[in-house]
Amino acid sequence: MMFLQPWILFGLPLVLLPIAIHLLNQRRHRPIDWGAMHFLRQATRMHQGAARIRYWLILLLRLLAVACVLFFMSRPLATGWLSLVGNSASRVIVVLDRSPSMEMTDTLNGLSKRASAIAKLDAMFEEKGNRSERILFVSPDQPPVIVPSNVKLADLAETQSTDVSAKIPELVSQALRYIQAEGLGPTEVWCCSDLQVNDWDTQSGLWPAIRETLAELPFVRLTLLSYAERDQFNAAVRVQRTALKRTDRSSELLLDFSVRQTSGNLVSRVLPVTIQIGESRVVVELELSGREVVRNGFVVPIDSSIESGAGTIELPSDANAADNNFHFAFSRPSTMRSLIVSDDEKVSTVLQIMTKTSMSKQQQVECELASTQKLASLKLDDVGLLIWQATLPEGAIAEQIKQFVATGGVVLFLPPSAEFNAKGNFAMFGMRWSDWSDVDSQDYSIQRWRRDSDLLRNAESGEILPVDELQVRRVCAVDGIDATKLASFSNGASFLCKAATDVGAVYFCSTLPTVECSTLADNGVVLYAMIQRALVEGSSSAGGVHAVVAGSVVPADLEAWERVDLGDKTIVAADRPHHAAAYRSGKRWLAINRSAGEDDPTAVDEKTLQSLVAGGSTRILNDQIESNSGLTREVWRWFAFAAVFALLAEAFLTLPNKIGTSKAFAMGSGPR
């Protein structure tokens, strides 16, 4: 609780004034023993207990009345009901979620969730007189910002919106470490967020440490200012794949894109989707009836002289402008290079055949074979696809592969040969191999696979891949979380899955193209389509086209690149990696966009939220962007009402009782 006139609280000792008056009043009347009163005292003893309780109540009500008058005059401020028992912190730490989902805007007041949270915090600080020191945390990669007392949060560049996903566990952990390192005293920590699962990462290993730290810092109070509502209509657009197809007379760009509803209530409507490439613009109407609609192979005619470029796909205005557009880059087909790492000659022979034969006559392919026994490092500069058929890598090679994926590369992991121990103590991209096992082909038939997108999608003509005709005899199961099953066996086990990555792609296949394991080699259509599609996907980044997630690794010279989209050109060079845009530098193209998790509307439920931050002084304030109420309010009226109530109750208790029952009380020595 804060007080606008705290100096009045120095008068709290005046609360003892009724007691002092009572004691002084008793000294005015000296008791004198008188024999005639002896029988009257005996008569009143049966009423003495009730009279004493009444005396104490009168005295307590007088004390309460004086205390309430003092609190009333000091003008107390409260932030929610729980603040009535809170303390006054000398420092306030603000943890701000600046992710795209926080740009959900109210149509009436025009404020986003982020702007509403900042405005209410500024109003709270102003009401408190800006006496508290304010420290702002917005990114784990940036140091905290000390905010001067005469500066509003809304005026800071650090509080403006970005396209980077908020890493709430890292931000809260960073704030608590700062409190410990600086040896701060009573501190309020305000965490402003919309509770999106992607930003809160409830499975993060930092949460147990956060709970322990909160338990060790009883003087730290964590307030979660929540904006979890998603009632207004909102849709997000995303491009999965681009491919430039050239003929003798014209060129066309093939796009795989999706539109997803991120609002809580699903509605049906027709949305005009605009695709902008240079000066050319194409508008297509898309019927959105469910959670998501996907369009694969959408044809955009372009000038035949264009060999590379960038574009933007855009939705009409809705509740959140931050997810209404998505940037993409493309280039003409270049030499597709792949690297196969395998110690099994039978497997590597089949893989080389599949990679050296291109689906397009316009593209050249090159394939290199390497053995793990002689592999000290990887050369992945011009490689689009890495096929790893061995035990999962570790150490420096594992880091090389992660960096390769972070720049848009594609990796296909195949299990090590049956004579090797596939199961290891380490994992890649959250996945690890289990042991080999012989299976019955009937129990392990493939009946379900994703046909609308990714490696096993239908051909452009609509023809379905014969995935259900595959026979599998041996399986090396893959274990992991957050993986997408692209094809699964009849018992639910995974045949082909895709690990969760923001950039690039990582696939795991649970069998090998050998006679002992499956018919992938004999029925080569499925394996060939998988490898060729993965090669095309990875070769786009190797050919000078890069797609990265905002906040991740970007070229070191990005400040010298030319921005080619129609967005805000005033963004300073240092902030370029944090905002969605398309750039060009010579023959290189770069598209920066929000992460895929930002399009997931799932929010952390309150029960899970309380378990994440249990152990300390924590409270949750559920706010709404259309709400006009502030975070703090003067509660002096409640103290005024309490003082009046105490005085009325005291007056009632001091009224004379009915005749015949009041003598015992009237002859007592209660408070006067």
DOLUMGU-481656 format. One line per field, with one value per residue (C-alpha): x, y, z; residue in three letters. Coordinates in steps of 0.05 Angstrom, whole numbers, plus 5000, padded with zeros to 4 digits. Layout:
c1 = [X|...]
c2 = [Y|...]
c3 = [Z|...]
residu = [ALA|...]
END
This chain:
c1 = [5000|5024|5005|5002|5012|5054|5078|5010|5026|5075|5013|4995|5015|4952|4914|4932|4896|4831|4871|4906|4840|4810|4868|4867|4792|4800|4849|4796|4751|4783|4748|4722|4698|4627|4592|4523|4552|4575|4508|4502|4570|4549|4487|4526|4580|4538|4538|4611|4637|4590|4604|4679|4670|4628|4681|4735|4692|4680|4754|4773|4722|4750|4821|4796|4761|4825|4867|4817|4817|4893|4894|4838|4879|4942|4905|4923|4931|4916|4931|4877|4847|4910|4948|4910|4959|5019|5081|5110|5169|5225|5239|5194|5217|5176|5181|5147|5123|5133|5116|5069|5010|5012|4991|4919|4882|4815|4772|4742|4803|4855|4903|4939|4951|5023|5003|4947|4994|5046|4994|4966|5035|5052|4988|5003|5073|5045|4994|5048|5090|5144|5181|5201|5262|5240|5280|5256|5270|5249|5299|5346|5399|5395|5416|5362|5341|5341|5282|5290|5233|5213|5207|5146|5151|5110|5164|5220|5243|5253|5178|5156|5130|5175|5165|5207|5175|5180|5220|5184|5222|5288|5263|5236|5299|5341|5301|5308|5383|5388|5353|5401|5463|5445|5422|5356|5307|5231|5217|5154|5161|5107|5103|5058|5038|4980|5001|5012|5041|5095|5122|5116|5147|5116|5165|5226|5276|5281|5214|5237|5295|5247|5203|5262|5287|5219|5215|5284|5263|5201|5208|5197|5125|5110|5048|5025|4986|4948|4915|4893|4827|4821|4748|4758|4766|4838|4874|4948|4981|5044|5084|5112|5148|5166|5189|5206|5184|5208|5183|5204|5156|5141|5157|5113|5123|5091|5070|5048|5014|4963|4914|4898|4847|4879|4816|4780|4713|4717|4677|4667|4684|4717|4784|4819|4892|4941|5007|5056|5120|5154|5102|5058|4999|4953|4890|4856|4794|4801|4743|4761|4710|4751|4814|4861|4860|4920|4935|4991|5022|4986|5012|5034|5055|5119|5163|5207|5268|5263|5313|5305|5266|5223|5150|5096|5031|4980|4911|4861|4860|4834|4847|4922|4962|5027|5008|4972|5032|5089|5152|5183|5243|5256|5309|5316|5334|5408|5454|5426|5480|5472|5518|5507|5541|5538|5582|5535|5551|5484|5446|5492|5486|5411|5413|5463|5417|5358|5396|5434|5371|5336|5261|5274|5314|5332|5370|5437|5450|5514|5522|5580|5590|5627|5642|5636|5702|5741|5695|5727|5681|5627|5630|5559|5569|5535|5496|5421|5407|5445|5427|5456|5453|5492|5488|5467|5526|5552|5602|5627|5593|5526|5535|5552|5488|5446|5477|5463|5390|5387|5407|5352|5385|5348|5370|5343|5363|5362|5377|5445|5451|5421|5489|5503|5473|5424|5405|5449|5451|5447|5394|5388|5331|5296|5296|5335|5336|5310|5330|5319|5261|5232|5159|5101|5087|5012|5016|5064|5027|5023|4952|4957|5003|5000|4980|4969|5040|5112|5152|5095|5045|5007|5037|5018|4972|4936|4965|4974|5041|5036|5058|5008|5042|5107|5125|5167|5203|5249|5238|5284|5235|5248|5231|5220|5171|5142|5151|5100|5082|5081|5067|5050|5040|4974|4994|5009|5085|5121|5147|5167|5166|5189|5224|5202|5247|5236|5281|5301|5273|5295|5263|5270|5253|5248|5272|5325|5320|5349|5317|5323|5286|5235|5214|5235|5287|5244|5184|5229|5175|5163|5236|5253|5198|5219|5292|5279|5230|5276|5333|5291|5271|5342|5374|5334|5375|5440|5425|5426|5355|5348|5287|5299|5257|5259|5310|5352|5418|5422|5480|5530|5526|5450|5453|5482|5427|5372|5301|5256|5187|5137|5139|5166|5234|5250|5272|5344|5397|5407|5333|5328|5336|5276|5225|5193|5219|5252|5323|5371|5446|5471|5446|5428|5357|5333|5262|5252|5186|5154|5160|5107|5089|5062|5004|4983|4927|4934|4943|4969|4911|4909|4921|4985|5005|4999|5041|5096|5107|5087|5130|5133|5088|5051|4985|4949|4912|4868|4860|4826|4848|4778|4778|4785|4800|4871|4917|4915|4858|4851|4817|4808|4733|4736|4773|4723|4666|4703|4713|4639|4620|4666|4637|4565|4579|4614|4554|4507|4546|4547|4472|4438|4407|4335|4311|4328|4386|4430|4448|4506|4536|4521|4557|4617|4682|4685|4717|4690]
c2 = [5000|5070|5137|5205|5239|5189|5240|5237|5165|5193|5208|5134|5136|5179|5113|5102|5166|5131|5085|5145|5181|5118|5110|5184|5180|5121|5162|5216|5168|5139|5075|5079|5016|5024|4969|4983|4969|4899|4867|4907|4882|4810|4822|4849|4795|4751|4808|4826|4781|4810|4880|4871|4846|4906|4953|4922|4928|5002|5014|4977|5015|5081|5058|5036|5103|5143|5096|5101|5177|5178|5130|5170|5235|5201|5185|5111|5080|5007|4964|4911|4881|4844|4909|4926|4882|4898|4938|5000|4981|5029|4999|4974|4926|4921|4858|4875|4827|4861|4801|4808|4778|4837|4883|4859|4926|4948|4979|5032|5064|5043|5016|4950|4904|4928|5002|4993|4960|5015|5070|5041|5032|5104|5127|5086|5115|5186|5175|5151|5212|5173|5162|5090|5073|5038|4984|4958|4888|4875|4824|4772|4796|4869|4899|4928|5000|5048|5095|5167|5191|5245|5198|5157|5085|5102|5151|5098|5064|5000|4994|4996|4935|4882|4817|4778|4726|4744|4695|4705|4652|4683|4754|4738|4699|4758|4806|4762|4754|4830|4838|4789|4818|4890|4871|4908|4915|4913|4907|4902|4862|4876|4825|4849|4795|4762|4694|4663|4592|4607|4664|4631|4564|4526|4468|4512|4487|4558|4556|4512|4560|4619|4588|4575|4646|4676|4634|4661|4734|4746|4821|4814|4816|4791|4819|4787|4838|4793|4809|4740|4755|4742|4757|4802|4771|4763|4723|4710|4693|4653|4628|4558|4550|4588|4560|4597|4558|4581|4561|4581|4640|4660|4651|4638|4636|4579|4595|4550|4593|4588|4634|4618|4647|4667|4696|4656|4650|4620|4656|4644|4698|4711|4746|4781|4760|4808|4784|4840|4827|4892|4933|4872|4856|4796|4791|4724|4714|4659|4628|4620|4574|4537|4547|4546|4543|4522|4537|4498|4513|4580|4609|4682|4703|4745|4775|4724|4768|4763|4713|4729|4776|4786|4797|4805|4769|4811|4806|4862|4900|4864|4865|4854|4887|4852|4785|4810|4805|4757|4769|4718|4715|4671|4659|4620|4547|4539|4480|4437|4409|4355|4321|4249|4225|4150|4090|4039|4029|3998|4058|4111|4080|4086|4157|4180|4154|4192|4258|4258|4254|4321|4329|4392|4393|4466|4449|4416|4372|4354|4303|4291|4229|4230|4178|4193|4158|4211|4269|4324|4380|4394|4438|4464|4532|4515|4454|4454|4385|4344|4270|4241|4165|4150|4158|4228|4277|4314|4367|4414|4377|4381|4456|4462|4427|4472|4533|4503|4495|4565|4594|4556|4489|4422|4359|4289|4242|4167|4117|4084|4015|3956|3930|3995|4017|4070|4092|4146|4193|4256|4285|4332|4384|4350|4281|4217|4147|4086|4013|3974|3924|3874|3889|3858|3894|3889|3922|3975|3994|4068|4092|4165|4218|4292|4302|4377|4401|4381|4323|4274|4323|4307|4323|4388|4348|4323|4253|4219|4189|4113|4118|4065|4015|4016|3955|3964|3905|3939|4003|4047|4089|4163|4195|4269|4324|4380|4339|4339|4271|4274|4199|4148|4073|4040|4034|4108|4104|4154|4137|4208|4267|4339|4371|4439|4494|4567|4566|4510|4440|4377|4309|4241|4176|4113|4062|4052|4041|3970|3903|3883|3945|3968|3974|4047|4030|3982|4029|4088|4140|4159|4163|4201|4252|4261|4274|4318|4362|4369|4386|4440|4469|4473|4497|4562|4587|4560|4599|4666|4667|4665|4665|4677|4689|4758|4760|4703|4702|4751|4774|4816|4870|4875|4950|4959|4918|4953|4945|4925|4918|4974|4974|5026|5050|5090|5030|5041|4992|4963|4943|4911|4839|4850|4871|4835|4860|4839|4860|4856|4858|4844|4775|4758|4764|4760|4755|4766|4745|4728|4657|4605|4601|4672|4647|4597|4630|4582|4618|4591|4575|4606|4541|4528|4600|4597|4533|4566|4623|4588|4598|4673|4734|4731|4758|4758|4819|4803|4866|4883|4933|4963|4975|5047|5031|5044|4997|5040|5076|5118|5078|5133|5127|5057|5084|5141|5091|5048|5108|5126|5054|5049|5113|5091|5023|5055|5101|5042|5003|5063|5072|5057|4988|4975|4987|4928|4904|4967|4975|4927|4963|5032|5019|4990|5025|5018|5067|5138]
c3 = [5000|4983|5016|4983|5050|5088|5139|5173|5193|5244|5284|5292|5367|5375|5369|5442|5462|5484|5529|5560|5571|5602|5651|5670|5681|5728|5771|5781|5821|5883|5908|5980|6016|6043|6079|6048|5978|5997|5979|5914|5890|5903|5861|5802|5799|5753|5702|5708|5651|5599|5623|5615|5543|5530|5560|5515|5453|5467|5477|5413|5372|5397|5379|5310|5298|5313|5268|5210|5214|5210|5150|5118|5123|5094|5028|5017|4948|4934|4873|4874|4937|4956|4963|5025|5063|5019|5032|5001|4958|4945|4876|4820|4766|4702|4659|4593|4540|4472|4428|4368|4405|4453|4396|4399|4398|4425|4370|4417|4451|4399|4452|4446|4504|4509|4505|4555|4605|4597|4604|4668|4697|4681|4713|4775|4781|4772|4827|4873|4858|4820|4886|4869|4828|4764|4727|4660|4632|4559|4532|4563|4513|4536|4603|4648|4635|4694|4682|4708|4753|4703|4643|4625|4602|4541|4518|4518|4454|4496|4509|4435|4399|4367|4328|4377|4421|4495|4537|4602|4643|4623|4636|4705|4722|4699|4743|4805|4793|4788|4855|4888|4855|4874|4944|4935|4992|4986|4911|4868|4803|4751|4695|4638|4588|4551|4579|4511|4518|4466|4508|4577|4558|4617|4606|4616|4667|4695|4731|4790|4802|4798|4851|4897|4888|4903|4967|4988|4975|5019|5009|4934|4909|4839|4805|4740|4699|4652|4585|4565|4531|4455|4440|4379|4310|4289|4236|4222|4155|4144|4084|4088|4022|3959|3892|3828|3767|3698|3629|3560|3558|3630|3703|3762|3836|3875|3946|4003|4055|4110|4146|4219|4266|4332|4365|4418|4381|4311|4257|4184|4134|4068|4072|4014|4015|3980|3952|3936|3895|3874|3837|3822|3866|3867|3909|3924|3966|4018|4055|4128|4161|4214|4255|4194|4119|4077|4004|3971|3903|3894|3829|3825|3754|3753|3700|3665|3675|3752|3779|3853|3897|3958|3972|4025|4036|4074|4107|4116|4182|4244|4319|4312|4256|4278|4247|4185|4140|4126|4085|4038|3992|3931|3877|3813|3819|3833|3842|3898|3942|3993|4043|4065|4129|4135|4151|4119|4045|4028|4057|4028|3958|3959|3986|3933|3878|3908|3914|3848|3806|3805|3794|3753|3689|3703|3767|3776|3836|3872|3927|3974|4018|4085|4138|4213|4225|4187|4203|4245|4221|4170|4108|4103|4069|4004|4027|4027|4055|4106|4112|4176|4181|4244|4319|4337|4336|4397|4412|4358|4301|4337|4345|4270|4253|4298|4266|4197|4214|4245|4177|4140|4126|4126|4162|4153|4209|4195|4250|4254|4223|4262|4284|4321|4388|4367|4437|4466|4525|4483|4437|4379|4374|4433|4398|4411|4382|4420|4407|4343|4344|4294|4278|4241|4176|4187|4256|4228|4165|4150|4145|4165|4138|4124|4052|4050|4065|4079|4052|4041|4010|3947|3880|3846|3801|3863|3859|3926|3946|3956|4029|4050|4005|4045|4086|4148|4180|4231|4269|4310|4350|4361|4427|4440|4455|4412|4348|4292|4264|4188|4182|4235|4239|4255|4328|4333|4331|4287|4218|4198|4246|4245|4304|4328|4299|4284|4222|4176|4183|4220|4203|4236|4199|4241|4191|4136|4060|4064|4050|4123|4148|4096|4024|4020|3967|3927|3928|3915|3899|3971|3991|3927|3939|4012|3995|3935|3971|4031|3982|3948|4015|4041|3976|3976|4036|4007|3942|3977|4004|4080|4124|4198|4259|4291|4347|4320|4282|4224|4179|4216|4163|4164|4177|4107|4073|4034|4059|4002|4033|4042|4118|4167|4142|4205|4246|4269|4246|4316|4319|4251|4276|4321|4268|4210|4143|4077|4059|4000|3994|3924|3906|3978|4004|4075|4104|4178|4210|4276|4302|4287|4361|4359|4316|4370|4411|4470|4537|4602|4648|4717|4754|4714|4722|4798|4800|4759|4808|4873|4934|4940|4948|4882|4856|4789|4763|4703|4663|4597|4544|4541|4616|4639|4711|4735|4771|4834|4868|4930|4984|5036|5030|5060|5121|5127|5127|5178|5224|5220|5233|5293|5324|5313|5342|5402|5412|5409|5461|5509|5508|5575|5579|5596|5668|5711|5669|5666|5738|5735|5676|5702|5767|5733|5718|5642|5594|5597]
residu = [MET|MET|PHE|LEU|GLN|PRO|TRP|ILE|LEU|PHE|GLY|LEU|PRO|LEU|VAL|LEU|LEU|PRO|ILE|ALA|ILE|HIS|LEU|LEU|ASN|GLN|ARG|ARG|HIS|ARG|PRO|ILE|ASP|TRP|GLY|ALA|MET|HIS|PHE|LEU|ARG|GLN|ALA|THR|ARG|MET|HIS|GLN|GLY|ALA|ALA|ARG|ILE|ARG|TYR|TRP|LEU|ILE|LEU|LEU|LEU|ARG|LEU|LEU|ALA|VAL|ALA|CYS|VAL|LEU|PHE|PHE|MET|SER|ARG|PRO|LEU|ALA|THR|GLY|TRP|LEU|SER|LEU|VAL|GLY|ASN|SER|ALA|SER|ARG|VAL|ILE|VAL|VAL|LEU|ASP|ARG|SER|PRO|SER|MET|GLU|MET|THR|ASP|THR|LEU|ASN|GLY|LEU|SER|LYS|ARG|ALA|SER|ALA|ILE|ALA|LYS|LEU|ASP|ALA|MET|PHE|GLU|GLU|LYS|GLY|ASN|ARG|SER|GLU|ARG|ILE|LEU|PHE|VAL|SER|PRO|ASP|GLN|PRO|PRO|VAL|ILE|VAL|PRO|SER|ASN|VAL|LYS|LEU|ALA|ASP|LEU|ALA|GLU|THR|GLN|SER|THR|ASP|VAL|SER|ALA|LYS|ILE|PRO|GLU|LEU|VAL|SER|GLN|ALA|LEU|ARG|TYR|ILE|GLN|ALA|GLU|GLY|LEU|GLY|PRO|THR|GLU|VAL|TRP|CYS|CYS|SER|ASP|LEU|GLN|VAL|ASN|ASP|TRP|ASP|THR|GLN|SER|GLY|LEU|TRP|PRO|ALA|ILE|ARG|GLU|THR|LEU|ALA|GLU|LEU|PRO|PHE|VAL|ARG|LEU|THR|LEU|LEU|SER|TYR|ALA|GLU|ARG|ASP|GLN|PHE|ASN|ALA|ALA|VAL|ARG|VAL|GLN|ARG|THR|ALA|LEU|LYS|ARG|THR|ASP|ARG|SER|SER|GLU|LEU|LEU|LEU|ASP|PHE|SER|VAL|ARG|GLN|THR|SER|GLY|ASN|LEU|VAL|SER|ARG|VAL|LEU|PRO|VAL|THR|ILE|GLN|ILE|GLY|GLU|SER|ARG|VAL|VAL|VAL|GLU|LEU|GLU|LEU|SER|GLY|ARG|GLU|VAL|VAL|ARG|ASN|GLY|PHE|VAL|VAL|PRO|ILE|ASP|SER|SER|ILE|GLU|SER|GLY|ALA|GLY|THR|ILE|GLU|LEU|PRO|SER|ASP|ALA|ASN|ALA|ALA|ASP|ASN|ASN|PHE|HIS|PHE|ALA|PHE|SER|ARG|PRO|SER|THR|MET|ARG|SER|LEU|ILE|VAL|SER|ASP|ASP|GLU|LYS|VAL|SER|THR|VAL|LEU|GLN|ILE|MET|THR|LYS|THR|SER|MET|SER|LYS|GLN|GLN|GLN|VAL|GLU|CYS|GLU|LEU|ALA|SER|THR|GLN|LYS|LEU|ALA|SER|LEU|LYS|LEU|ASP|ASP|VAL|GLY|LEU|LEU|ILE|TRP|GLN|ALA|THR|LEU|PRO|GLU|GLY|ALA|ILE|ALA|GLU|GLN|ILE|LYS|GLN|PHE|VAL|ALA|THR|GLY|GLY|VAL|VAL|LEU|PHE|LEU|PRO|PRO|SER|ALA|GLU|PHE|ASN|ALA|LYS|GLY|ASN|PHE|ALA|MET|PHE|GLY|MET|ARG|TRP|SER|ASP|TRP|SER|ASP|VAL|ASP|SER|GLN|ASP|TYR|SER|ILE|GLN|ARG|TRP|ARG|ARG|ASP|SER|ASP|LEU|LEU|ARG|ASN|ALA|GLU|SER|GLY|GLU|ILE|LEU|PRO|VAL|ASP|GLU|LEU|GLN|VAL|ARG|ARG|VAL|CYS|ALA|VAL|ASP|GLY|ILE|ASP|ALA|THR|LYS|LEU|ALA|SER|PHE|SER|ASN|GLY|ALA|SER|PHE|LEU|CYS|LYS|ALA|ALA|THR|ASP|VAL|GLY|ALA|VAL|TYR|PHE|CYS|SER|THR|LEU|PRO|THR|VAL|GLU|CYS|SER|THR|LEU|ALA|ASP|ASN|GLY|VAL|VAL|LEU|TYR|ALA|MET|ILE|GLN|ARG|ALA|LEU|VAL|GLU|GLY|SER|SER|SER|ALA|GLY|GLY|VAL|HIS|ALA|VAL|VAL|ALA|GLY|SER|VAL|VAL|PRO|ALA|ASP|LEU|GLU|ALA|TRP|GLU|ARG|VAL|ASP|LEU|GLY|ASP|LYS|THR|ILE|VAL|ALA|ALA|ASP|ARG|PRO|HIS|HIS|ALA|ALA|ALA|TYR|ARG|SER|GLY|LYS|ARG|TRP|LEU|ALA|ILE|ASN|ARG|SER|ALA|GLY|GLU|ASP|ASP|PRO|THR|ALA|VAL|ASP|GLU|LYS|THR|LEU|GLN|SER|LEU|VAL|ALA|GLY|GLY|SER|THR|ARG|ILE|LEU|ASN|ASP|GLN|ILE|GLU|SER|ASN|SER|GLY|LEU|THR|ARG|GLU|VAL|TRP|ARG|TRP|PHE|ALA|PHE|ALA|ALA|VAL|PHE|ALA|LEU|LEU|ALA|GLU|ALA|PHE|LEU|THR|LEU|PRO|ASN|LYS|ILE|GLY|THR|SER|LYS|ALA|PHE|ALA|MET|GLY|SER|GLY|PRO|ARG]
END
